[in-house]
């Protein structure tokens, strides 16, 4: 599963946190 953020208003820090969250869920899942 690949996760890509497209056309969002997230700040770079928020985007990083979101990517880390999805990565953690992928590993745990």
CHARMM-style PDB file with segment names, atoms N, HN, CA, C and O in Angstrom:
ATOM      1  N   UNK     1       0.839  -1.201   0.000  1.00  0.00      PROA
ATOM      2  CA  UNK     1       0.000   0.000   0.000  1.00  0.00      PROA
ATOM      3  C   UNK     1       0.869   1.245   0.000  1.00  0.00      PROA
ATOM      4  O   UNK     1       1.771   1.398   0.824  1.00  0.00      PROA
ATOM      5  N   UNK     2       0.579   2.127  -0.940  1.00  0.00      PROA
ATOM      6  HN  UNK     2      -0.154   2.003  -1.609  1.00  0.00      PROA
ATOM      7  CA  UNK     2       1.307   3.387  -0.967  1.00  0.00      PROA
ATOM      8  C   UNK     2       0.371   4.508  -0.566  1.00  0.00      PROA
ATOM      9  O   UNK     2      -0.798   4.531  -0.950  1.00  0.00      PROA
ATOM     10  N   UNK     3       0.898   5.427   0.206  1.00  0.00      PROA
ATOM     11  HN  UNK     3       1.848   5.408   0.519  1.00  0.00      PROA
ATOM     12  CA  UNK     3       0.094   6.562   0.648  1.00  0.00      PROA
ATOM     13  C   UNK     3       0.711   7.836   0.116  1.00  0.00      PROA
ATOM     14  O   UNK     3       1.898   8.096   0.311  1.00  0.00      PROA
ATOM     15  N   UNK     4      -0.103   8.628  -0.558  1.00  0.00      PROA
ATOM     16  HN  UNK     4      -1.068   8.417  -0.717  1.00  0.00      PROA
ATOM     17  CA  UNK     4       0.406   9.867  -1.137  1.00  0.00      PROA
ATOM     18  C   UNK     4      -0.536  11.005  -0.792  1.00  0.00      PROA
ATOM     19  O   UNK     4      -1.752  10.879  -0.934  1.00  0.00      PROA
ATOM     20  N   UNK     5       0.019  12.096  -0.346  1.00  0.00      PROA
ATOM     21  HN  UNK     5       1.008  12.198  -0.230  1.00  0.00      PROA
ATOM     22  CA  UNK     5      -0.788  13.257  -0.003  1.00  0.00      PROA
ATOM     23  C   UNK     5      -0.888  14.159  -1.234  1.00  0.00      PROA
ATOM     24  O   UNK     5       0.123  14.610  -1.772  1.00  0.00      PROA
ATOM     25  N   UNK     6      -2.112  14.410  -1.666  1.00  0.00      PROA
ATOM     26  HN  UNK     6      -2.933  14.043  -1.229  1.00  0.00      PROA
ATOM     27  CA  UNK     6      -2.317  15.196  -2.873  1.00  0.00      PROA
ATOM     28  C   UNK     6      -3.222  16.384  -2.574  1.00  0.00      PROA
ATOM     29  O   UNK     6      -4.310  16.230  -2.020  1.00  0.00      PROA
ATOM     30  N   UNK     7      -2.748  17.585  -2.955  1.00  0.00      PROA
ATOM     31  HN  UNK     7      -1.863  17.710  -3.405  1.00  0.00      PROA
ATOM     32  CA  UNK     7      -3.582  18.779  -2.836  1.00  0.00      PROA
ATOM     33  C   UNK     7      -4.115  18.966  -1.419  1.00  0.00      PROA
ATOM     34  O   UNK     7      -5.326  19.068  -1.220  1.00  0.00      PROA
ATOM     35  N   UNK     8      -3.234  19.009  -0.453  1.00  0.00      PROA
ATOM     36  HN  UNK     8      -2.250  18.925  -0.615  1.00  0.00      PROA
ATOM     37  CA  UNK     8      -3.682  19.218   0.919  1.00  0.00      PROA
ATOM     38  C   UNK     8      -3.170  20.549   1.432  1.00  0.00      PROA
ATOM     39  O   UNK     8      -2.294  21.169   0.828  1.00  0.00      PROA
ATOM     40  N   UNK     9      -3.721  20.975   2.542  1.00  0.00      PROA
ATOM     41  HN  UNK     9      -4.432  20.471   3.033  1.00  0.00      PROA
ATOM     42  CA  UNK     9      -3.288  22.218   3.179  1.00  0.00      PROA
ATOM     43  C   UNK     9      -2.443  21.928   4.412  1.00  0.00      PROA
ATOM     44  O   UNK     9      -2.256  22.798   5.262  1.00  0.00      PROA
ATOM     45  N   UNK    10      -1.935  20.703   4.508  1.00  0.00      PROA
ATOM     46  HN  UNK    10      -2.088  19.995   3.818  1.00  0.00      PROA
ATOM     47  CA  UNK    10      -1.148  20.328   5.675  1.00  0.00      PROA
ATOM     48  C   UNK    10       0.196  21.041   5.662  1.00  0.00      PROA
ATOM     49  O   UNK    10       0.786  21.270   4.606  1.00  0.00      PROA
ATOM     50  N   UNK    11       0.663  21.384   6.843  1.00  0.00      PROA
ATOM     51  HN  UNK    11       0.184  21.199   7.701  1.00  0.00      PROA
ATOM     52  CA  UNK    11       2.014  21.914   6.964  1.00  0.00      PROA
ATOM     53  C   UNK    11       2.989  20.751   6.802  1.00  0.00      PROA
ATOM     54  O   UNK    11       2.590  19.598   6.969  1.00  0.00      PROA
ATOM     55  N   UNK    12       4.258  21.019   6.483  1.00  0.00      PROA
ATOM     56  HN  UNK    12       4.582  21.955   6.348  1.00  0.00      PROA
ATOM     57  CA  UNK    12       5.240  19.939   6.343  1.00  0.00      PROA
ATOM     58  C   UNK    12       5.299  19.041   7.568  1.00  0.00      PROA
ATOM     59  O   UNK    12       5.414  17.822   7.434  1.00  0.00      PROA
ATOM     60  N   UNK    13       5.223  19.621   8.760  1.00  0.00      PROA
ATOM     61  HN  UNK    13       5.130  20.611   8.869  1.00  0.00      PROA
ATOM     62  CA  UNK    13       5.272  18.809   9.979  1.00  0.00      PROA
ATOM     63  C   UNK    13       4.050  17.905  10.070  1.00  0.00      PROA
ATOM     64  O   UNK    13       4.162  16.740  10.451  1.00  0.00      PROA
ATOM     65  N   UNK    14       2.893  18.436   9.724  1.00  0.00      PROA
ATOM     66  HN  UNK    14       2.801  19.382   9.414  1.00  0.00      PROA
ATOM     67  CA  UNK    14       1.670  17.636   9.771  1.00  0.00      PROA
ATOM     68  C   UNK    14       1.731  16.509   8.747  1.00  0.00      PROA
ATOM     69  O   UNK    14       1.297  15.389   9.015  1.00  0.00      PROA
ATOM     70  N   UNK    15       2.272  16.817   7.577  1.00  0.00      PROA
ATOM     71  HN  UNK    15       2.625  17.727   7.360  1.00  0.00      PROA
ATOM     72  CA  UNK    15       2.384  15.802   6.535  1.00  0.00      PROA
ATOM     73  C   UNK    15       3.315  14.690   6.985  1.00  0.00      PROA
ATOM     74  O   UNK    15       3.028  13.510   6.778  1.00  0.00      PROA
ATOM     75  N   UNK    16       4.435  15.067   7.604  1.00  0.00      PROA
ATOM     76  HN  UNK    16       4.667  16.025   7.772  1.00  0.00      PROA
ATOM     77  CA  UNK    16       5.377  14.071   8.114  1.00  0.00      PROA
ATOM     78  C   UNK    16       4.711  13.190   9.154  1.00  0.00      PROA
ATOM     79  O   UNK    16       4.860  11.969   9.118  1.00  0.00      PROA
ATOM     80  N   UNK    17       3.984  13.789  10.076  1.00  0.00      PROA
ATOM     81  HN  UNK    17       3.863  14.781  10.105  1.00  0.00      PROA
ATOM     82  CA  UNK    17       3.303  13.034  11.125  1.00  0.00      PROA
ATOM     83  C   UNK    17       2.279  12.084  10.518  1.00  0.00      PROA
ATOM     84  O   UNK    17       2.156  10.940  10.955  1.00  0.00      PROA
ATOM     85  N   UNK    18       1.546  12.552   9.514  1.00  0.00      PROA
ATOM     86  HN  UNK    18       1.646  13.481   9.159  1.00  0.00      PROA
ATOM     87  CA  UNK    18       0.532  11.723   8.880  1.00  0.00      PROA
ATOM     88  C   UNK    18       1.179  10.539   8.166  1.00  0.00      PROA
ATOM     89  O   UNK    18       0.685   9.414   8.251  1.00  0.00      PROA
ATOM     90  N   UNK    19       2.281  10.790   7.464  1.00  0.00      PROA
ATOM     91  HN  UNK    19       2.683  11.703   7.395  1.00  0.00      PROA
ATOM     92  CA  UNK    19       2.990   9.701   6.783  1.00  0.00      PROA
ATOM     93  C   UNK    19       3.503   8.677   7.795  1.00  0.00      PROA
ATOM     94  O   UNK    19       3.419   7.471   7.562  1.00  0.00      PROA
ATOM     95  N   UNK    20       4.033   9.162   8.916  1.00  0.00      PROA
ATOM     96  HN  UNK    20       4.101  10.141   9.105  1.00  0.00      PROA
ATOM     97  CA  UNK    20       4.539   8.250   9.950  1.00  0.00      PROA
ATOM     98  C   UNK    20       3.398   7.415  10.519  1.00  0.00      PROA
ATOM     99  O   UNK    20       3.567   6.227  10.793  1.00  0.00      PROA
ATOM    100  N   UNK    21       2.243   8.038  10.695  1.00  0.00      PROA
ATOM    101  HN  UNK    21       2.107   9.003  10.473  1.00  0.00      PROA
ATOM    102  CA  UNK    21       1.081   7.328  11.227  1.00  0.00      PROA
ATOM    103  C   UNK    21       0.661   6.216  10.273  1.00  0.00      PROA
ATOM    104  O   UNK    21       0.415   5.090  10.706  1.00  0.00      PROA
ATOM    105  N   UNK    22       0.577   6.520   8.984  1.00  0.00      PROA
ATOM    106  HN  UNK    22       0.777   7.434   8.633  1.00  0.00      PROA
ATOM    107  CA  UNK    22       0.189   5.505   8.014  1.00  0.00      PROA
ATOM    108  C   UNK    22       1.231   4.405   7.934  1.00  0.00      PROA
ATOM    109  O   UNK    22       0.881   3.232   7.807  1.00  0.00      PROA
ATOM    110  N   UNK    23       2.509   4.765   8.006  1.00  0.00      PROA
ATOM    111  HN  UNK    23       2.793   5.718   8.110  1.00  0.00      PROA
ATOM    112  CA  UNK    23       3.577   3.774   7.963  1.00  0.00      PROA
ATOM    113  C   UNK    23       3.489   2.849   9.168  1.00  0.00      PROA
ATOM    114  O   UNK    23       3.650   1.636   9.035  1.00  0.00      PROA
ATOM    115  N   UNK    24       3.233   3.415  10.342  1.00  0.00      PROA
ATOM    116  HN  UNK    24       3.102   4.400  10.451  1.00  0.00      PROA
ATOM    117  CA  UNK    24       3.128   2.620  11.564  1.00  0.00      PROA
ATOM    118  C   UNK    24       1.943   1.661  11.465  1.00  0.00      PROA
ATOM    119  O   UNK    24       2.047   0.504  11.874  1.00  0.00      PROA
ATOM    120  N   UNK    25       0.827   2.130  10.927  1.00  0.00      PROA
ATOM    121  HN  UNK    25       0.743   3.070  10.594  1.00  0.00      PROA
ATOM    122  CA  UNK    25      -0.352   1.279  10.792  1.00  0.00      PROA
ATOM    123  C   UNK    25      -0.086   0.158   9.796  1.00  0.00      PROA
ATOM    124  O   UNK    25      -0.551  -0.966   9.983  1.00  0.00      PROA
ATOM    125  N   UNK    26       0.660   0.461   8.742  1.00  0.00      PROA
ATOM    126  HN  UNK    26       1.038   1.375   8.590  1.00  0.00      PROA
ATOM    127  CA  UNK    26       0.969  -0.555   7.740  1.00  0.00      PROA
ATOM    128  C   UNK    26       1.843  -1.648   8.341  1.00  0.00      PROA
ATOM    129  O   UNK    26       1.633  -2.831   8.077  1.00  0.00      PROA
ATOM    130  N   UNK    27       2.816  -1.255   9.143  1.00  0.00      PROA
ATOM    131  HN  UNK    27       2.986  -0.294   9.358  1.00  0.00      PROA
ATOM    132  CA  UNK    27       3.696  -2.222   9.799  1.00  0.00      PROA
ATOM    133  C   UNK    27       2.909  -3.058  10.804  1.00  0.00      PROA
ATOM    134  O   UNK    27       3.088  -4.272  10.895  1.00  0.00      PROA
ATOM    135  N   UNK    28       2.038  -2.393  11.553  1.00  0.00      PROA
ATOM    136  HN  UNK    28       1.892  -1.407  11.479  1.00  0.00      PROA
ATOM    137  CA  UNK    28       1.276  -3.085  12.592  1.00  0.00      PROA
ATOM    138  C   UNK    28       0.213  -3.997  11.974  1.00  0.00      PROA
ATOM    139  O   UNK    28      -0.149  -5.022  12.552  1.00  0.00      PROA
ATOM    140  N   UNK    29      -0.278  -3.617  10.809  1.00  0.00      PROA
ATOM    141  HN  UNK    29       0.016  -2.785  10.339  1.00  0.00      PROA
ATOM    142  CA  UNK    29      -1.368  -4.352  10.197  1.00  0.00      PROA
ATOM    143  C   UNK    29      -0.913  -5.618   9.526  1.00  0.00      PROA
ATOM    144  OT1 UNK    29      -1.730  -6.346   8.963  1.00  0.00      PROA
TER     145      UNK     29
END
